[in-house]
Amino acid sequence: MTRRSEVTGALRVNSEIYPERPPGFVLHEHGADSVLHCDDVPLTKLAERYGTPLYVYSATTIHERLAAFEKAFRNVPHTICYSVKANSNVSILRLLARQGCGFDVVSGGELERLLAAGHRRARKIVFSGVGKSRDEMTAALKAGILLFNVESESELLALAECAARLRKVARVAVRVNPDVAADTHPYISTGLHKHKFGVPIGSARTLYAKASGMQYLKVAGVSVHIGSQITDVAPFAEAVARVADFVRELRVDGHKVDYVDTGGGLGIAYQKPGLEFAEYVASYARAVTNPLRGLNVHLLLEPGRSIVGPAGVLVTSVLYRKENDGKRFLVVDAAMNDLIRPALYNAYHEIVPVVQSKDLSAKRETVDVVGPVCESGDFFARDRELPRVEEGALLAILDAGAYGMVLASNYNTRPRPAEVLVTRKSVKVIRRREKIRELYSAEL
Ligand code: LLP
């Protein structure tokens, strides 16, 4: 077996540098070739059995990453509330729940998934989001969740109304907007006053005063989330420092603040080599916990991508090779409807052939990797240098475990891929491939 190194970004196979970000995905030597495996299972075998495009997840990797979070925060009272939006497959939710994880939901749908997955520990669920409906709030109140992260005065009033109707107390935190800039894609940055999220710290105080005057609301915490795919820990420290000051102010005002929810957002190394994960998450833990020292609060964390992102790949087959006036394309059977991140954010995903020649003189070429959907935005890579692969070859699009399948659609009436979860040698289909007739069966 070939050596693996967490987020170091490179794996040496016979001295050829080979990108290896997702640690659950490793090349094993196989005759003259090397074959990419998920845990102990060759991706060739999975593609043959379940077809492509196919999402493949490593349960071991998900376990290891959650464990790394738990370890990094072990010295402070905390609950990891995995952000369900990143990957909401019920089998993955179950796997995390079995490890004691809590959850962050942003819709009644996500809450229902958790309950369907058998998650009965509602006291480990927080509800975030800028537009919770009354029905969604009512469902969450009935379930008895830990905390509502409220984002406006109108929402606070709606929650008070729902809680009063049920005669159930809603624990609330106001999501404050710390006005901290984080270096990430503009679509997923949230911590500036120009964004729709949260309440400016300056005006949040009056909301707390209002909340504490309402019979069925209980002020319980403060929450913040500054954006996603943030790989520098400094903006987290800055945001939490502002929150810490705010907690002190609130306490002076007489509020009981038991929880600080610092949101999610820790990025992963899609492209550049990064730190070893345990070390990286430890530096994040220092950034988040240092400003809270002495405040005696229970910390809530909402990581999504950093838990599941590197634990998944999208396996696709090369349908056709094509050349237009010297420009080369690999047309694959996955498309933007299966994984929209490149089309939507111009996101980079490493792409590797599943079967690699060990021959060092093997040809390389510059190609665009594109899908069959009728849009020029339907690409996975542009002008990317890859080892030459022929029609019928399999490619793995790496780091696709987060915001992959959850954002998949049926555009062009394409059935969404199947998903399989690998635990060492064992394979479980956790979502079967959709059938075309299911895609129009609800239409009249
Ligand atoms: N908590 C809140 C309130 C959030 O809005 C988010 C993500 C998270 C936690 C989890 O953040 P994470 O740890 O996964 O960064 N579709 C985009 C990402 C959107 C993130 C939205 N909010 C992408 O594919 O990059």
Residues whose N, C-alpha, C, O or C-beta is under 5 A from the ligand:
A	BS01	LLP	S83 A86 S128 I188 H225 G227 S228 Q229 G263 G264 G265 L266 E302 P303 G304 R305 S306 R341 Y403
